[in-house]
């Protein structure tokens, strides 16, 4: 037995409880380099909490998911934010949950366009990387350092996502 989850478009307002949407926002644009470059400024901030913590850059190579897909668990990072920016211009799914007394509530599913990324706040419940269609690379900005920066929660009754419409 599973519970069905609907997929909605990724927007800044819908995603705000979980973190930031990273996209070229005209409201933040300024010209730099003698007017030859548009800078979309301060779209989000990376967080790294704890002694010896540092912000690092990674490339994650995600394999495409097959649908219908079952969400059996969620994870969160108590000492650092985690940012995913697609490098291949492909859409991907973002699954997040609000915290309900130290565990994730009912997940929400967002379809991110290939020109959008996300930055999960510290302690935001989310599902691991969900590439669509074909293998995809992501620039990932997150925390490195001492301490266990991963907490997982497994649902008693899983959730199911149908195939997204791309």
Buried (B, 14 or more C-beta within 10 A) or exposed (E): EBEEBEBEEBEEEBBEEBBBBBBEEEEEEEEEEEEEEBEBEEBBEBBBBBEEBEBBEEEBEBEBBEEEBEBEBBBBBBBBBBBBBBBBEBBBBBBBBEBEEEBBEEBBBBBBBBEBBBBBBBBBBBBEBBBBEEEBBBBBBBBEBEBEBEBEBEBEEEBBBEEBEE
